[in-house]
Amino acid sequence: MHPFRNTSAGGPIRCNMRYNTPDRYVHSVAVVGIAKNSTDAEQFIFVFAAEKMLTMTPYFCIGYITKSTCNSTVQCTDMGTGGFHQEYFLIAVDNNGTFAYGFASSFVFKLDIYANNITINVTTNSVWPLSGFIPHAIDVANTWAVVACYGYLNDTKKNYAALGCLINLSTIINASCTNFTSETTYLVPSNVVSYNELYELSVSIRGEKVLVGLHRLSTVVVLEKLGSSLNVTHKYTLSYPDASSFGRVVDWADDTTIAVLVVDPDATSWSKSQVFFYDEHSVMLSSPLFTGW
C-alpha cells in the first residue's frame, strides 16, 4: 500500500501485508477505500481474490491496514469449489464501497464487505446466456457491471468470441451479452482459457458509457448502456507504425475523452508504452488530443 501519509514521520510510507504460505496466488485486487467507521480516516480496506494452488481452492480476503502504524489484519473465506484451477478470478467493488463482486469461470458471488457475508453465490450457468465463459476484465458502477470476456458465440460449434456482458448487480443472474467484433477467425481455445497476454481485454465505465480495449485486434470499442443491454456506438482499429499494441488498457479521462495505452518498445529508453488521449468521437492516427508517458 503506497503512498500513505505518516503524520508523525512527516512523509509518505509504504505499508505491506504479508502472508507466509508459498502456495497462495493472488489473482486480482480491488480497493474499498477508507473504512466508513474509521476514526480519523485511519483504516484502509481492500479485497482480493486468490487461490490455494496445492488444493486449487479459490478464496477471497478482506484486508485492513492502519495507515499510521501499518498494522494489518485479514479475513479470508474459501469458496468451497476446489479441485480445478481458476485461470481467471476477478474481483471488483461498487462505487459506494459496500459490496464486492467476484467472477470466475465457474462461479459468481456478491459480498457484503462490512458484514463479511456472501449474499449471492451462483454458478456461471445461471449468469451467462452461453457456455464456455472466461472472464478477463470487469468494471462496476453502482447497480450494474460489465464483464469483458470470451464465451461461445455458438454452443454447438463452440467457437469463442470476445463479449461484453451487462450484469444487474441486484440479481447477478441472466446477463445480457454483446459481441464486440464480427471477426470470422477461429479463436484457439487455449489462448482464451489460459493466460495469453495478447488476448487480454480491458473495460471501463463512465456514466452510461462503456469503453473496451481489445489489443489483439488493436481495437477500442465504445458502447452505451440502453436499459438491460449494451449497444456498440463506435469501433476504432488503429495501427501505429512502431507500436506492438493499441488498446491493452483503456480508461475514461473525462465524460468525452478516452485514454488508450499504446505499447511501443522503442518509445524511450525508460518507457515501453505511451498513453494517447482522444475525443471518443474521433479516434484516428492523426487525432490524439495529446500523449503522455
Backbone torsions as a table, in degrees:
resi	resn	phi	psi	omega
1	MET	NA	116.1	-175.6
2	HIS	-155.7	141.3	-5.4
3	PRO	-97.3	143.6	167.6
4	PHE	-102.2	148.2	178.3
5	ARG	-95.5	112.2	179.1
6	ASN	-94.2	107.0	-173.8
7	THR	-66.7	-34.5	-179.0
8	SER	-71.9	-36.1	179.6
9	ALA	-84.7	-18.7	176.0
10	GLY	81.4	14.6	-179.3
11	GLY	-161.3	179.7	-179.1
12	PRO	-72.8	147.9	176.0
13	ILE	-130.6	163.3	177.8
14	ARG	-111.4	125.7	178.4
15	CYS	-106.9	138.8	178.5
16	ASN	-123.5	144.3	170.3
17	MET	-119.2	117.6	-173.6
18	ARG	-111.8	151.4	166.2
19	TYR	-135.5	147.7	-166.7
20	ASN	-102.1	16.1	178.9
21	THR	-97.1	116.2	-171.8
22	PRO	-73.0	-11.8	-175.9
23	ASP	-92.7	6.4	-178.4
24	ARG	-90.2	132.3	178.8
25	TYR	-123.6	123.8	179.5
26	VAL	-90.7	120.0	-179.5
27	HIS	-83.6	-44.4	-176.5
28	SER	-156.7	156.9	-176.8
29	VAL	-133.7	143.5	176.4
30	ALA	-138.1	142.7	-178.6
31	VAL	-88.8	130.2	171.2
32	VAL	-88.7	-45.2	179.0
33	GLY	116.0	-163.7	177.2
34	ILE	-68.4	133.0	-179.0
35	ALA	-59.1	139.1	-176.4
36	LYS	-64.6	-28.4	179.9
37	ASN	-103.0	19.3	-175.8
38	SER	-79.0	134.5	175.9
39	THR	-80.5	126.9	179.4
40	ASP	57.3	30.7	177.9
41	ALA	53.6	39.0	-174.2
42	GLU	-82.3	-31.8	-170.3
43	GLN	-102.9	126.0	-179.5
44	PHE	-107.1	137.3	-177.2
45	ILE	-121.6	140.9	171.1
46	PHE	-144.3	165.8	177.8
47	VAL	-128.4	153.5	173.8
48	PHE	-146.2	151.2	177.9
49	ALA	-105.2	131.1	-172.9
50	ALA	-143.5	-178.1	-177.5
51	GLU	-149.4	137.7	171.0
52	LYS	-85.3	108.7	-168.4
53	MET	-70.8	-29.9	-178.9
54	LEU	-67.2	-39.5	179.7
55	THR	-103.9	-3.0	-177.7
56	MET	54.0	46.7	179.9
57	THR	-103.5	116.7	176.5
58	PRO	-75.5	147.1	176.7
59	TYR	-153.3	166.0	175.3
60	PHE	-127.8	158.2	179.7
61	CYS	-136.4	148.9	169.9
62	ILE	-110.1	120.5	-178.1
63	GLY	-107.2	141.9	179.4
64	TYR	-125.7	129.6	177.4
65	ILE	-129.8	129.5	174.6
66	THR	-88.4	119.4	-167.4
67	LYS	-73.1	-23.9	-179.5
68	SER	-79.0	-25.0	-176.7
69	THR	-117.8	-17.3	-174.6
70	CYS	68.9	10.8	173.3
71	ASN	-64.8	141.0	-176.1
72	SER	-137.1	151.5	171.8
73	THR	-135.7	159.5	-179.7
74	VAL	-144.7	141.0	176.0
75	GLN	-119.9	119.7	-175.4
76	CYS	-118.5	147.2	-179.1
77	THR	-135.8	125.6	174.3
78	ASP	-72.7	144.9	177.4
79	MET	-85.8	-12.2	174.0
80	GLY	72.3	22.4	179.1
81	THR	-121.6	38.5	-176.5
82	GLY	-70.2	169.4	177.7
83	GLY	119.1	-19.9	174.3
84	PHE	-146.6	148.8	-172.9
85	HIS	-73.0	137.4	173.2
86	GLN	-96.5	102.8	-179.5
87	GLU	-65.3	-35.7	177.6
88	TYR	-126.6	130.2	178.3
89	PHE	-144.9	99.4	-174.5
90	LEU	-96.9	149.4	173.0
91	ILE	-139.5	142.7	-179.0
92	ALA	-147.5	160.6	-176.4
93	VAL	-123.8	141.6	179.1
94	ASP	-70.5	168.3	-174.9
95	ASN	-64.1	-22.0	-179.9
96	ASN	-86.6	-8.8	-177.4
97	GLY	67.5	30.7	-177.1
98	THR	-104.6	-42.3	-176.9
99	PHE	-122.2	146.3	171.3
100	ALA	-114.0	150.1	-176.9
101	TYR	-128.2	127.7	179.7
102	GLY	-111.2	134.6	-179.5
103	PHE	-129.9	119.2	174.1
104	ALA	-124.2	179.6	-178.3
105	SER	-73.1	-17.7	-177.1
106	SER	-118.4	-13.6	-177.8
107	PHE	-150.6	162.0	176.1
108	VAL	-139.1	139.2	178.9
109	PHE	-140.4	159.5	174.7
110	LYS	-121.7	128.3	-174.6
111	LEU	-117.6	125.9	168.3
112	ASP	-78.1	107.5	-169.8
113	ILE	-63.8	-46.4	-174.0
114	TYR	-74.9	-27.8	175.5
115	ALA	-88.7	-10.7	-174.1
116	ASN	49.5	52.9	-174.9
117	ASN	-135.0	129.8	175.9
118	ILE	-79.7	117.4	-178.5
119	THR	-93.3	-25.0	176.0
120	ILE	-138.1	134.0	176.8
121	ASN	-146.3	107.2	-174.4
122	VAL	-131.5	160.1	173.5
123	THR	-82.0	158.9	-177.8
124	THR	-67.3	-19.4	179.0
125	ASN	-60.8	-28.6	-179.1
126	SER	-91.0	-3.4	-176.7
127	VAL	-102.9	-48.3	-170.3
128	TRP	-98.1	141.0	-178.5
129	PRO	-69.6	-22.7	179.1
130	LEU	-127.9	162.0	-178.1
131	SER	-90.0	-174.4	-179.4
132	GLY	72.9	24.2	-173.1
133	PHE	-72.6	129.0	175.4
134	ILE	-132.0	105.7	-178.7
135	PRO	-74.4	137.4	179.1
136	HIS	-120.4	-26.4	-179.0
137	ALA	-157.7	153.5	-178.9
138	ILE	-146.6	146.0	166.0
139	ASP	-137.9	147.1	-171.5
140	VAL	-124.6	133.3	170.1
141	ALA	-98.9	-157.3	-179.3
142	ASN	-75.3	-44.1	-173.8
143	THR	-121.5	-2.8	-178.9
144	TRP	-147.6	164.1	-179.5
145	ALA	-143.2	161.8	173.6
146	VAL	-126.0	128.7	175.1
147	VAL	-108.8	122.0	172.4
148	ALA	-89.8	125.8	-168.1
149	CYS	-150.8	176.4	166.9
150	TYR	-115.3	138.4	178.3
151	GLY	-153.9	167.2	178.9
152	TYR	-67.2	125.2	172.6
153	LEU	-76.2	-26.7	178.6
154	ASN	-142.3	118.3	-176.2
155	ASP	-65.0	-29.7	-178.8
156	THR	-74.2	-48.5	-179.3
157	LYS	-80.3	-19.8	-180.0
158	LYS	55.2	44.9	175.5
159	ASN	-98.9	128.2	-176.1
160	TYR	-78.6	151.6	173.9
161	ALA	-144.1	155.7	174.6
162	ALA	-80.7	125.6	-173.3
163	LEU	-127.7	153.0	168.6
164	GLY	-115.4	121.7	-174.3
165	CYS	-113.9	125.8	-180.0
166	LEU	-90.7	125.6	-175.5
167	ILE	-114.4	128.7	169.5
168	ASN	-83.3	113.4	-171.5
169	LEU	-72.6	-13.4	178.4
170	SER	-77.9	-27.0	-177.5
171	THR	-120.0	-27.9	-178.3
172	ILE	72.0	-42.8	-172.1
173	ILE	-73.3	165.3	174.3
174	ASN	57.6	59.3	177.3
175	ALA	-70.4	154.2	175.9
176	SER	-108.5	122.3	-173.8
177	CYS	-114.0	144.4	-179.1
178	THR	-125.2	134.8	177.7
179	ASN	-77.9	126.9	-178.5
180	PHE	-74.3	-34.6	-169.8
181	THR	-128.1	168.4	175.8
182	SER	-115.2	23.5	-176.9
183	GLU	-65.5	147.2	-179.8
184	THR	-107.0	-1.5	-179.8
185	THR	-68.0	133.7	178.0
186	TYR	-71.8	127.3	178.5
187	LEU	-90.8	120.4	-180.0
188	VAL	-65.3	123.4	-174.7
189	PRO	-53.2	-39.3	-176.8
190	SER	-62.9	-24.6	-179.7
191	ASN	-74.6	-25.2	-178.6
192	VAL	-104.4	-25.5	-179.6
193	VAL	-80.6	-40.6	176.5
194	SER	-102.4	159.0	-176.3
195	TYR	-63.4	125.7	172.0
196	ASN	-140.6	112.9	-171.7
197	GLU	-54.4	-33.5	-178.3
198	LEU	-64.7	-27.2	-174.5
199	TYR	-96.9	7.4	-179.7
200	GLU	-69.4	153.1	-178.5
201	LEU	-123.5	159.7	177.1
202	SER	-137.0	145.6	-178.9
203	VAL	-144.1	144.4	179.2
204	SER	-147.5	136.1	-179.7
205	ILE	-106.4	139.2	172.8
206	ARG	-142.1	110.1	-176.1
207	GLY	63.4	-120.0	177.8
208	GLU	-103.3	9.5	-177.3
209	LYS	-108.1	151.1	-176.6
210	VAL	-130.2	136.7	178.7
211	LEU	-117.8	131.2	-178.4
212	VAL	-129.5	136.3	176.0
213	GLY	-111.6	130.3	176.1
214	LEU	-122.5	86.7	-169.6
215	HIS	-74.5	-16.7	172.7
216	ARG	-59.7	-31.8	-179.8
217	LEU	-105.4	5.1	-174.8
218	SER	50.2	47.0	-171.8
219	THR	-127.8	140.6	172.0
220	VAL	-121.1	132.5	-177.8
221	VAL	-119.1	133.5	174.3
222	VAL	-108.6	128.7	179.7
223	LEU	-125.1	161.9	176.3
224	GLU	-127.3	137.0	175.9
225	LYS	-79.5	119.7	177.4
226	LEU	-121.1	97.6	-177.8
227	GLY	65.8	-115.8	-176.3
228	SER	-105.9	21.7	-179.7
229	SER	-144.6	167.1	177.6
230	LEU	-109.9	138.4	-179.8
231	ASN	-122.7	126.9	178.4
232	VAL	-72.6	122.0	179.7
233	THR	-104.6	-32.1	178.4
234	HIS	-144.3	146.8	175.6
235	LYS	-141.2	123.9	-175.8
236	TYR	-125.3	130.6	175.1
237	THR	-123.1	119.7	-177.8
238	LEU	-126.0	150.2	176.9
239	SER	-133.8	98.2	177.2
240	TYR	-75.5	141.9	-172.5
241	PRO	-52.7	-43.6	-174.4
242	ASP	-105.9	1.6	-174.7
243	ALA	-91.3	140.3	176.9
244	SER	-95.1	-7.3	-178.2
245	SER	-158.5	137.4	173.2
246	PHE	-128.7	117.4	177.4
247	GLY	100.4	15.0	178.9
248	ARG	-59.5	-38.3	174.5
249	VAL	-134.1	136.5	178.2
250	VAL	-131.4	154.4	177.5
251	ASP	-161.5	162.9	174.2
252	TRP	-90.8	127.0	173.7
253	ALA	-82.5	-36.2	172.3
254	ASP	-156.0	-163.9	-173.4
255	ASP	-65.2	-22.7	-176.8
256	THR	-128.8	-1.1	-177.2
257	THR	-112.7	131.3	179.9
258	ILE	-110.3	148.4	177.5
259	ALA	-113.8	130.8	-176.1
260	VAL	-128.2	128.5	176.5
261	LEU	-80.7	127.0	177.7
262	VAL	-116.3	119.2	-179.5
263	VAL	-85.8	119.7	-179.1
264	ASP	-133.2	100.0	-175.5
265	PRO	-57.4	-23.6	-176.7
266	ASP	-107.4	18.6	-175.9
267	ALA	-58.1	-57.5	176.3
268	THR	-149.7	174.4	177.7
269	SER	-72.9	-18.0	-175.4
270	TRP	-115.2	-1.7	179.6
271	SER	-145.3	139.7	179.6
272	LYS	-107.8	11.4	-178.4
273	SER	-150.2	161.8	174.8
274	GLN	-135.3	157.1	173.8
275	VAL	-109.5	123.4	178.0
276	PHE	-105.4	136.7	179.6
277	PHE	-111.9	133.5	-177.7
278	TYR	-134.2	154.1	162.8
279	ASP	-69.2	133.5	-175.2
280	GLU	-58.9	-21.2	-179.1
281	HIS	-93.8	-2.3	-176.3
282	SER	-146.9	89.3	179.0
283	VAL	-116.1	101.0	179.9
284	MET	-138.8	165.3	179.4
285	LEU	-56.9	-33.1	-175.3
286	SER	-98.6	6.0	-170.6
287	SER	-114.9	13.2	178.1
288	PRO	-63.4	138.6	177.6
289	LEU	-67.5	-40.3	173.4
290	PHE	-169.2	168.8	179.9
291	THR	-129.4	162.5	179.1
292	GLY	-158.6	166.7	176.6
293	TRP	-111.8	NA	NA
